[in-house]
Amino acid sequence: MRNFIYAYTLEYSNISTRWNYYVPLKVNVHVWRIEIDKLPTRLNLRDKGIELESLLCPVCFEIGESAGHLFSNYNIFDPYMAFNS
């Protein structure tokens, strides 16, 4: 029964899953969801038919909020971002 449900609810991906056993499972799952672009970002919510006031990133207001933008464009150690958010 589980395989039947998975066949109709999960998308097939050619990306192999590599778990790091030194970090908590929830971190592995979060990174996996980033890799397959399944985080509930504003652009992904729009693709599912959910209407939002703005699709722009709430940090920079320059580009649509996507996982790639959020996790690759910002340096969390940048003091300017820390004090101006």
Number of C-alpha atoms within 10 A of each C-alpha: 6 6 8 8 9 11 11 9 9 8 8 9 8 5 9 7 11 8 14 10 8 7 9 10 12 9 12 17 13 12 14 18 14 16 14 12 14 14 17 15 17 22 19 17 15 14 10 10 8 10 11 11 6 13 19 16 17 14 13 12 11 10 12 17 21 20 21 11 12 15 11 8 9 12 12 10 8 9 9 10 13 10 7 7 8
